[in-house]
């Protein structure tokens, strides 16, 4: 009987290095555990991204599920993760599996579980799957492949997005937009979503390259030099970057200014509530910017705060009236869709906001920051020799001369000062890495807080 060989579901699914922990054998064990959790005579969809062997891994997963009596729809091509999520919800399936390691380095692959709503499986589901790992032999059936139905999942997804976005509002606008797909499964699908409009699109890195050009397919500023350079030297109105499975976003304004995902969440919330006149609260994680607090207060809507990980936001979107929710890493979810992230939809809503307000994105951002405050957010992943948890009682009562007025410790430890600056420590659950976050009203102060955080951890 197969055994659990260190397989663990983290913040967003199971991820491991291909050929080490991520093997055909281990993938079959995980797939069998999912089948045992789901049960026979149920339905599921399986999708995959552009990573090395993702299509083969997806087929193996589908075959194991089918051998267990589960009716399986397998994507006939690499797709964004939100495409798989939308298929599960729209086709009223019981579960979805996405083969992707999202923004991890090229040597990784992964396994995400989606619920019947299209949302991310929460800890209560992933823990059950983990407990089933290796509990029963992997079922394999030579004829299981014949029971799998391959489908194009992209068409329905794009059709829905075209109905979701206010194409009438943006159809005649002549925005020039540069989209960086980072060699991921986002490809050039935004072009199909905007067919019939006068928006001029150009694409970067929208070909299949399993090595991702030697970088992580993560839309953080240091990975977007070409996008920033072209926004600085050419007349584009907006730059959009998607991660490896197109569920996260970053943006660049004319002049090459990077728009941090923290700010994108604020823009989306303002657009949906002020321009579209939608109801609903806003969700951020504990590592989210203080600007969101100020926006929620001004809009007089409820602000929710969760642990880090979109699955917590996803769960809230299923039970509460949420206009927009997002995480500091660029995952944005919006009302009236799936309770999941979608980088393409977030980017299209930024275009829509520009059309509604008849202003360029930089002017909108400047006005928002003038009203709700400009905050500078920085982060460092500090690799340690061993796992360390900072002891709350040994943490300082002031930071850079500012009194600590609140401590949050439900996911890591966050020290909040009287001037709204803050410093946060959050240990990785799988590696000896301490993630240090800081935010302040000046970049200099934020960097000083980050450096102080490093000193505190090294002394622990």
C-alpha positions, 0 to 999 in steps of 0.5 A: 500500500502506498505511503504518505511520503511527506506530501503536505497541502500548504497555503495554496495546495501541494507543491513540490520539485518535479522528480523529487517529491513531485513524482508520478507515484506521489501524484497517484497517491494524492489523486487516490486520496482525493477520489476517496474523499470525493467518493464514486459516482461524483463529477470532477474537472482537471486542468493544467498550466504550461509547466513541464509535464503538466499535461501528463500529470493532469491526465494521470490525475484524471485517470486515477479519478476515473478508475474510482468511478468519478466522471471526469472532464479533462481540459484539452489545453493549458488553461488559467486556474480561474478557467478550471474554477469557473468550469467546476461552478458553471457545470455544477461539478463536485470538485476540481483539480488544477495541476499548477505550482502558480508562481513557484520556480520552474522546477516545481509543480503542484496540485490545487483542489477546488470546491463545487463553488469554484473556490479554493479548498479550505483546511478542513478539506485538505486535512481530510485529503491528507489523512487519506493519503496512502490509506487505500491502494491506487486504483488503476484501470486500463479503460479509465482513459476511455471514460475521460471527456476532454473539453475546451474549457476556455470558450465558456470562461471567456464568454462569461467574462465578456458578459461580466465586464462592461464592454459597452463602457470601454468599447470605444476607448482607445486604450493601449495596453501591454500584457505580460503573461510571464510565459504562463497559461494566461497566454493572450486570452485577454485579447479574446475577452476584448474582441470588438473593442478599440483597445489596442493590446500587445503581449510580452512573454505569451508563448509556452516556455516551461523554464519561464525564461529563467525567472519565477513567473511571479508578478513582483516588481523585480521580475517585470523590468521589460514591462516597466521599461516599455511603459516608460518609453512607449505610449501605453495607458496600462501594463498588466502582468499575470503570474504562471497560472493567471490568477494573480495580477500586478500592474504598471502605470505610464512612466513605468511606475509599479502599482503594487497589488495592495493598491489594486485591491483598493482600486477595485473596491472603489470602482465596484462600490462607487462606480458600479454602485455594488454593495458588499464589504472588503476582505484583506489579509493580516498582511494587507495595507492600512489603506484598505482600512481607510477605504472601507471606513470612508465607504462605510462598508464592513472590512474583513481580515483573514490569515494569509492565503486566498482560501480564507478570502474564498470562504468568506466570499461564499458566506458573506456579501463581499464586493472585493477581496484580495491578498498582498501577493496579487490574488483578487476576487470580486463579487458576482463571479467565482469565489476565487482569484482571477488576474485577467478579470482584475486587469479588465476592471482596472480598464473599466475604472479608467473608462468610468472615470475618464482618467488615466490610471496614474491620475486615479491612483494619485487621487486615491492616495491623496484621499486615503493615504500613501503607504509603502509596503516592503517584504523580505523572506529571511532564510534561517538555519532552523525554524524560529517562532518569534516570542510575543513577550520578547518583542519590543514595545516600540519600533523606531521610536513609535509606540506599539499600540496593537499586537495581532498574533492569529497568523504570525505576529504583527506589531502596529504602531501609533503612526499606523506603521507596522512590522510583521513576522510570519514563519513559513510552514514548510521551510526555515524561512521567516517572512518579514513585512513592513509598511510605513508612510515613507519608503525610508521608514518602511525599509528601516522597519524591515531591517529592524525586523531582520535584527530582531529575528537574528537575535531570537 
